[in-house]
Amino acid sequence: MSDFAPPLKVPFNRPTLGERELAYVTEAVRSGHLSGDGLFTRRCHEHLERLTGCHKALLTTSCTHALEMCALLLRLEPGDEVIVPSFTFVSTANAFAVHGARLVFADIRPDTLNIDESLLPSLLTPRTRAIVVVHYAGVACEMDAVMNLARDRGIVVIEDNAHGLFGGYRGQPLGSFGALATQSFHETKNISCGEGGALLINDPAFSERAEILREKGTNRSRFFRGQVDKYTWVDLGSSYLPSEILAAVLWGQLEQAEQIQARRRRIWQRYDSELADWATAHGFRRPVVPEHCNQAWHMYYLLAPSLEVRTNFIAWLRRQGILAVFHYQPLHASPMGLTLGGRDATCPVTCDVADRLVRLPLYHAMTDAEQDTVLSAVRAFAV
Ligand SMILES: *Cc1c(COP(=O)(O)O)cnc(C)c1O
């Protein structure tokens, strides 16, 4: 096998912003309001509230920051535990560790690759404060089981919904189950402004403090609403609000969400139907999407029969000018994870899936010709 890598014909992701986003950026700049919480931010908030039915949406500078706000809202005390899946992006865990949580890593289900709700009872202790779920690839976790368990014990459920905007579980939008949920608008996500995120608040008890945390620990939001006559330092906090320029980009994207989602859906379904026979014949597994989950069309992945086959598959596609990539490595076994509770965790499904999963290119600007290139190359792969 040679290491020769020809120029890319099909990237893994191609972020595209169009004339609409540029026009809104121009409008934001001309308006003279460049800092946060202006007209475009308000539009995004209202839109996210309508879309998910959450009590209040707040744009943030990233999903990571929205998760950090969740950690601060929990008022964690030393020894408090937060359950997170091991198979996720580092921020799902890091945001809580950085604010003092003891992490408890949970394994995932072999079908949806979501946190395995059947393991949760064995991970609970009197110190468990929160369970963070990730709707992997935009396919819902088993929220009935998670919510019932948490409700009985007064545990806060937080949805890291970075993949799941527009998805649902038994007809209810993802992001509306947990007391808190977080979104990402990073360039790799379905809807993007480059770097950005949102905190969705479903339990109104968190609303006022969330606004304060986001405004550097001040009650500035109440001041602007005329509820107090001067604003002052009232709590901990940081600067978590994005500028109007980014909100303008995001608004342009949200307005086009229907077309973006329709295109992603089409690409996803075409991969799935066109590769069905090939996958069966070659020992690759396609994504599992249960009936009661309407997915968010975030990602198309395959599970290779082994690490060796995956390595060869990725190298083969790269030689055809296609970038396919693997995904999360087990957090509990990472150098940092091992120092933060990872040593006590056993997550065999996470370890297995991390070695075998490969993601195919999927972006809304992907052309049929580009997808044809990927499909032909996959079918030509000799296991
Ligand atoms: C992308 C992602 C994040 C981080 O999002 P940022 O906006 O880049 O901070 C967190 N969790 C999951 C599951 C993600 O996919």
The ligand as an SDF file (V2000), in Angstrom:
LIG
                    3D

 15 15  0  0  0  0  0  0  0  0999 V2000
  -19.4750   19.5860   18.4070 C   0  0  0  0  0  0  0  0  0  0  0  0
  -19.8370   19.0040   19.7350 C   0  0  0  0  0  0  0  0  0  0  0  0
  -19.6200   19.6920   20.9320 C   0  0  0  0  0  0  0  0  0  0  0  0
  -18.8470   20.9780   21.0100 C   0  0  0  0  0  0  0  0  0  0  0  0
  -19.4030   21.9920   20.2890 O   0  0  0  0  0  0  0  0  0  0  0  0
  -18.6520   23.4080   20.2270 P   0  0  0  0  0  0  0  0  0  0  0  0
  -19.7490   24.3130   19.7240 O   0  0  0  0  0  0  0  0  0  0  0  0
  -17.5270   23.2540   19.2510 O   0  0  0  0  0  0  0  0  0  0  0  0
  -18.1970   23.7530   21.5780 O   0  0  0  0  0  0  0  0  0  0  0  0
  -20.0550   19.1330   22.1130 C   0  0  0  0  0  0  0  0  0  0  0  0
  -20.6760   17.9480   22.1400 N   0  0  0  0  0  0  0  0  0  0  0  0
  -20.8930   17.2420   21.0060 C   0  0  0  0  0  0  0  0  0  0  0  0
  -21.5930   15.9280   21.0980 C   0  0  0  0  0  0  0  0  0  0  0  0
  -20.4580   17.7410   19.7750 C   0  0  0  0  0  0  0  0  0  0  0  0
  -20.6420   17.0160   18.6650 O   0  0  0  0  0  0  0  0  0  0  0  0
  1  2  1  0
  2  3  1  0
  2 14  2  0
  3  4  1  0
  3 10  2  0
  4  5  1  0
  5  6  1  0
  6  7  2  0
  6  8  1  0
  6  9  1  0
 10 11  1  0
 11 12  2  0
 12 13  1  0
 12 14  1  0
 14 15  1  0
M  END
$$$$
